[in-house]
Amino acid sequence: MAFIKFVPQTTVQDICEEFINNTKKSLKRQENLLRQSLQSCDNCAVEDIVKELFENDPFLQAQVHLNSEYKRKMFVQSSPNYVHPTRILLNK
């Protein structure tokens, strides 16, 4: 958003933080529902299953890699489609 729509970095940061917080809330709800469902399982390692499921969530891990202005800027600049800006003097 900052590089394509020219939204200020502070706004992008606020949106990212809220998005991560909402994602965590959603995952916590899913975790609770999963625990309730697995409680009926007699020989299951409920804690291990739940821990592995939520620690390895690829969506949350991706958000952690883009949670700051610096990380987002480095990600964009490392993209093969990124074109470095060139300074052009218009009036001498």
RAKA-V498797 format. One record per residue. RES is the residue in one small letter. PSI is psi in whole degrees, -180 to 180 (none if undefined). Layout:
res=RES psi=PSI
res=RES psi=PSI
This chain:
res=m psi=-38
res=a psi=-38
res=f psi=-26
res=i psi=-45
res=k psi=-2
res=f psi=39
res=v psi=138
res=p psi=145
res=q psi=-35
res=t psi=-38
res=t psi=-43
res=v psi=-41
res=q psi=-45
res=d psi=-43
res=i psi=-44
res=c psi=-44
res=e psi=-43
res=e psi=-38
res=f psi=-44
res=i psi=-43
res=n psi=-43
res=n psi=-37
res=t psi=-43
res=k psi=-40
res=k psi=-43
res=s psi=-43
res=l psi=-37
res=k psi=-40
res=r psi=-45
res=q psi=-40
res=e psi=-45
res=n psi=-42
res=l psi=-40
res=l psi=-43
res=r psi=-44
res=q psi=-42
res=s psi=-39
res=l psi=-14
res=q psi=-29
res=s psi=-14
res=c psi=123
res=d psi=-48
res=n psi=26
res=c psi=147
res=a psi=80
res=v psi=-49
res=e psi=-43
res=d psi=-42
res=i psi=-47
res=v psi=-43
res=k psi=-47
res=e psi=-40
res=l psi=-44
res=f psi=-22
res=e psi=-27
res=n psi=25
res=d psi=114
res=p psi=-32
res=f psi=-45
res=l psi=-38
res=q psi=-38
res=a psi=-39
res=q psi=-36
res=v psi=-33
res=h psi=-11
res=l psi=27
res=n psi=11
res=s psi=161
res=e psi=-43
res=y psi=-47
res=k psi=-41
res=r psi=-42
res=k psi=-43
res=m psi=-38
res=f psi=-47
res=v psi=-44
res=q psi=-25
res=s psi=-5
res=s psi=141
res=p psi=-19
res=n psi=-4
res=y psi=132
res=v psi=118
res=h psi=138
res=p psi=146
res=t psi=130
res=r psi=130
res=i psi=125
res=l psi=117
res=l psi=-28
res=n psi=118
res=k psi=none
